[in-house]
Amino acid sequence: MRLLLVPGLLALVIIVSGCQREPVREASAARPANAHAVASFAGRVFRADYGDALCHLTAEDWARRETASPGPTPKAAEPGVLASTQGRVRRENGVLIVSGARFADNDEEGDASVAYAYLGRLPDARFDVLLGRHWEWMTWYLVDAKGAQVGLGGPPVASPDGRSFAATGDDVEGESLNGVEIATHADGAFSHAEVQAFAACDPRWIDNDTLEVKVLSEGMRGVAATPTTKPSDWKAARIVREGKGWKLVQPA
């Protein structure tokens, strides 16, 4: 151990020690600190898709909607997605069990009606995603590794640090989300905020404190869900963290 007193070797030890510490700091900022734990969080990766949002529909898309056949439902695809978790997420007697949390379907009519489907896990984060089809709306549920959960009105998109999750909705006439919701996970629990943003779509994180979305002018409220609108009618806006909440910065 006295060799550490040799100046050349001492310098070498300091340099090596510094090189070992630096990647740890970078990894904790860019991805979960326990990368191995995330890698072992088995399951097919879920990625949000807003391709059917109003902000993308052309006149041709509206015409195709009239004759299009419904595609496969998430419930029909669920067995394969469940198998990818290697037993980590499962159904028992029809009840979906995710990190100890139980989600039971209810087929009675009315607001209590719900059917759950497991969609997969978020990339690079220990969160599972479920879809709940309610009587007149849908909810995407995020569940952490200990069973804490939160519901959002659209498919969740994770911030770069994997701690905040944004969803947009453009249901300008119904019971579902019309605006933006953001959930944040800290100390084992979720907090939730809603931001008014008319017919919002395409959430995209600029950084951990800034979300970009597309919004439609309130002046087009009467024609928002009709072939009268076109994709160029939606303008980019930003939602920024302000204290413990979030604030919409309207398009210029």
C-alpha positions in Angstrom: 0.0 0.0 0.0 3.0 2.4 0.5 3.3 2.4 -3.3 0.5 4.9 -3.3 3.0 7.5 -2.1 4.9 7.3 -5.4 3.8 10.5 -7.2 3.4 9.0 -10.6 1.3 6.1 -9.3 -0.7 8.4 -7.1 -1.7 10.5 -10.1 -2.7 7.4 -11.9 -5.0 6.3 -9.1 -6.6 9.7 -8.9 -7.3 9.7 -12.7 -8.8 6.2 -12.6 -10.9 6.9 -9.6 -12.3 10.0 -11.4 -13.1 8.0 -14.5 -15.1 5.5 -12.5 -17.3 8.1 -10.8 -18.1 10.2 -13.9 -20.3 7.6 -15.8 -22.4 7.1 -12.6 -23.3 10.8 -12.6 -24.1 10.8 -16.3 -26.2 7.6 -16.1 -28.3 8.9 -13.1 -29.2 12.0 -15.1 -30.1 10.4 -18.4 -31.6 7.1 -17.3 -32.7 5.2 -14.2 -29.8 4.7 -11.7 -30.3 1.0 -11.5 -30.0 0.1 -15.2 -29.8 -3.7 -14.4 -33.1 -3.5 -12.5 -34.8 -1.9 -15.5 -33.3 -4.4 -17.9 -34.7 -7.2 -15.7 -38.2 -5.6 -15.7 -39.4 -8.0 -18.4 -42.1 -7.1 -20.8 -42.8 -5.8 -24.3 -42.1 -2.1 -24.6 -45.1 0.2 -24.9 -44.8 3.3 -27.2 -47.5 5.9 -27.4 -49.1 6.4 -30.8 -51.1 9.6 -31.6 -51.4 8.9 -35.3 -55.2 8.8 -35.2 -55.5 12.2 -33.4 -57.6 14.9 -35.0 -54.5 16.9 -35.7 -53.3 14.3 -38.3 -56.6 13.7 -40.2 -56.9 14.9 -43.8 -60.1 14.9 -45.8 -59.1 11.5 -47.2 -58.6 10.1 -43.7 -62.1 11.3 -42.7 -63.5 9.5 -45.7 -61.7 6.3 -44.9 -63.0 6.4 -41.4 -66.5 5.9 -42.7 -65.7 2.5 -44.2 -62.7 1.3 -42.2 -63.1 -2.0 -40.3 -62.0 -2.0 -36.7 -58.5 -3.5 -36.1 -57.5 -5.9 -33.4 -58.3 -4.8 -29.9 -55.7 -4.5 -27.1 -57.6 -7.2 -25.2 -57.1 -9.6 -28.1 -53.4 -8.9 -28.2 -52.9 -9.1 -24.5 -51.9 -12.8 -24.1 -48.8 -12.3 -26.1 -47.9 -9.1 -24.2 -48.5 -10.9 -20.9 -46.2 -13.7 -22.0 -43.4 -11.3 -22.7 -43.3 -10.4 -18.9 -42.3 -13.9 -18.0 -45.0 -14.1 -15.3 -44.3 -10.7 -13.8 -47.7 -9.5 -15.0 -50.5 -12.0 -15.1 -54.2 -12.7 -15.0 -55.8 -14.8 -12.3 -59.4 -15.8 -12.7 -59.8 -12.9 -15.1 -58.2 -10.3 -12.8 -55.2 -8.5 -14.1 -52.4 -8.3 -11.5 -49.6 -5.8 -12.0 -47.0 -5.3 -9.2 -49.5 -6.5 -6.6 -52.3 -4.1 -7.9 -55.4 -5.8 -9.0 -57.6 -4.7 -12.0 -60.9 -6.5 -12.3 -63.2 -6.1 -15.3 -66.8 -5.1 -14.7 -69.2 -5.8 -17.5 -72.3 -4.2 -16.0 -73.8 -1.2 -17.9 -73.2 2.3 -16.8 -70.2 4.3 -15.5 -69.0 1.3 -13.5 -68.3 -0.7 -16.7 -64.6 -1.3 -17.4 -62.4 -3.7 -19.3 -58.7 -3.7 -18.7 -55.9 -4.7 -21.1 -52.2 -4.9 -20.4 -50.2 -2.9 -23.0 -46.6 -3.3 -21.9 -43.9 -1.4 -20.0 -42.4 1.9 -20.7 -38.9 1.9 -22.2 -36.0 2.5 -19.7 -38.3 2.9 -16.8 -40.0 0.5 -14.2 -43.6 1.4 -15.1 -46.3 -0.7 -16.7 -49.1 0.6 -18.9 -52.7 -0.6 -18.9 -55.7 0.5 -20.9 -59.1 0.8 -19.1 -62.1 0.9 -21.5 -64.9 2.5 -19.5 -68.5 3.1 -20.5 -67.9 6.3 -22.5 -64.2 7.0 -22.1 -60.7 5.4 -21.9 -58.0 5.7 -19.3 -54.3 4.7 -19.6 -53.0 3.6 -16.2 -49.4 3.8 -15.2 -48.3 1.4 -12.4 -44.9 1.5 -10.7 -42.9 -1.5 -9.4 -44.7 -1.3 -6.1 -48.2 -1.0 -7.3 -48.7 2.8 -7.1 -50.9 4.0 -10.0 -52.3 6.9 -11.8 -54.7 7.3 -14.7 -54.3 9.5 -17.8 -56.7 10.4 -20.6 -54.2 9.4 -23.4 -51.2 7.2 -24.0 -48.4 8.3 -21.7 -45.1 9.8 -23.1 -42.2 9.8 -20.6 -39.9 12.8 -20.0 -36.2 12.3 -20.6 -35.6 11.5 -16.9 -38.5 9.0 -16.8 -40.2 10.8 -13.9 -43.0 12.8 -15.6 -45.5 11.5 -18.1 -47.6 13.5 -20.5 -50.9 12.6 -22.3 -53.0 14.7 -24.7 -56.7 14.3 -25.7 -58.9 15.9 -28.3 -62.3 14.7 -27.3 -64.0 18.1 -27.9 -67.5 16.6 -27.8 -67.4 13.6 -25.4 -66.5 12.5 -21.9 -62.7 11.9 -22.5 -59.8 14.2 -22.2 -59.7 17.5 -24.1 -56.3 19.0 -23.1 -53.1 17.8 -21.5 -52.5 15.8 -18.4 -49.1 15.4 -16.7 -48.3 12.9 -14.0 -45.1 13.0 -12.0 -43.6 10.1 -9.9 -41.6 11.0 -6.8 -41.0 9.2 -3.5 -43.0 6.2 -4.5 -46.2 8.2 -5.4 -47.8 10.0 -8.4 -49.0 13.6 -8.6 -51.3 14.7 -11.3 -51.9 18.0 -13.1 -54.3 19.0 -16.0 -53.6 21.9 -18.4 -56.3 23.4 -20.5 -55.2 23.2 -24.2 -57.9 22.8 -26.8 -57.8 19.6 -28.9 -54.2 19.0 -27.9 -52.2 16.3 -29.6 -48.6 15.0 -30.2 -47.0 15.5 -26.8 -43.2 15.7 -27.1 -40.7 16.5 -24.3 -38.1 19.2 -25.1 -36.5 18.6 -21.7 -37.6 17.5 -18.2 -39.4 20.8 -17.6 -40.7 21.6 -21.1 -43.4 19.8 -23.1 -44.4 20.7 -26.7 -47.9 19.9 -27.9 -50.1 21.0 -30.8 -53.2 22.9 -30.1 -56.2 24.2 -32.1 -57.5 27.7 -31.8 -60.6 28.1 -29.6 -62.1 29.9 -32.5 -62.4 26.6 -34.4 -64.2 24.9 -31.5 -67.4 24.4 -33.6 -65.6 22.5 -36.4 -62.8 20.8 -34.5 -64.1 17.2 -35.0 -65.1 17.6 -38.6 -63.4 17.3 -42.1 -63.4 21.1 -42.2 -60.1 21.1 -40.2 -56.7 20.2 -41.6 -53.4 19.3 -39.9 -52.0 22.8 -40.5 -54.7 24.3 -38.3 -52.9 22.9 -35.2 -50.0 25.1 -33.9 -47.1 24.2 -31.7 -47.4 25.4 -28.0 -45.3 24.7 -25.0 -46.1 23.7 -21.5 -43.5 24.6 -18.9 -43.0 23.6 -15.3 -43.9 26.5 -13.0 -43.2 25.8 -9.3 -45.1 22.6 -8.5 -47.5 23.0 -11.5 -47.4 23.5 -15.3 -48.3 26.5 -17.5 -49.4 26.7 -21.1 -47.4 29.1 -23.4 -49.7 29.7 -26.3 -48.4 29.7 -29.9 -47.0 33.1 -31.0 
